[in-house]
């Protein structure tokens, strides 16, 4: 996974944790599943661990279709969940923590996750919090690398939307999408240029695939072989 240089530590740990395992400190107790996360200590907790973390920030993890989810209203208090598709279970909206395995691909007219290509409803662009964080981390790393060659200070009249750093957790609703589309457009243009450069046009207008220099030299210097008479019967 992409390094979380600008992502809070608790979020990095949260996305990498395995929940609903038996608590090692209360393995002989009933209802010892670790279904709570302490943001201050960055550890998983079971119901028997809660009294010692009473004054800490706690986040309850739930299960939906065998995957870890957060209630949307709980997650929105901590991070920006815009563009992450939510689902309804037990009259409550939830969002997935991590991307789910894709067993089959369906053709649909809706959107697709920018990371794992899972089919989504419009206008969502991410299937889980993990996919959004991964996408943000990639963009932040690219922006950091591109800023090495940029001037350290910009005047007011030189300020542009691209020169303003984005918040690590809050992602704009359309800037990331436009950046991705621009990158794809540049890659497509470069690919077309390569294809055109590898094609020759004959005098009668037909396109011919170009040959490398060694192949052309061999074709030009090749002589017709001496004909051999077929044996008589």
C-alpha positions, 0 to 999 in steps of 0.5 A: 500500500502507498505510504501514508506520509500525510495520513493520520496514524490512527487511520493507517492502523484502522485500515490495517486491523483485523476485527472480530477476532477473540481478544487475547486479554479476555480469551476465556470471557464470553463476547470477547470479539474485538469490535471497537477501535481506540483512536487514541491508543490505536488498538482493537478492543473488546467489550471487556476492554472498554472500561480502561478506555472510557475517556478515549475516542472510540469507534465501533466497527460493524459487519455487513456482508462479511466485511468491516463497515462503519456507520456513516454518521460516525465516520463523517465525524472523523474523515470526509466520506464524500464520494464513498458509496454508502449502503443501508443496513438495519436502517443505518447507512454504512461505508466499507473500511476496505475494498471488497474482492471482486468475483465477477465484472458486470457491465453497467452504465454507472461509475467505477471505483477509481482504485479497484474498478468495482461498479458503483452508483452515481455520483460515487467514485470510491467503494471504500474508505481505503480506496479513497485514502489510497487514491489521495495518497497517490495524488499527494505523492505525485504533487510532492514530486512535481513541487521539487521543480516548482518555485518555492514562493508564488506571488498572488497573481501566480497562485493557481488551483494546482499550486494550493496544497490539498488537505490530506483527508478532505478531497475535492469532489471533482479536481481529482477526477479531472486530474485523472482524466487529463493524465489518461488523455495525455497517455492516449495522445502519446500512444497515438503519436507512437503509432503514427511514427511507426507507420509509413504511407506508400505513394498510392496512399496505403499505410505500411508498417515501418521496419527497423533499420536492420530489417530494411537493409536486409530487404534491400540487399537480398537477391533473388536465388538461382532457380533450380529445375525440378527433377524429371520423373 
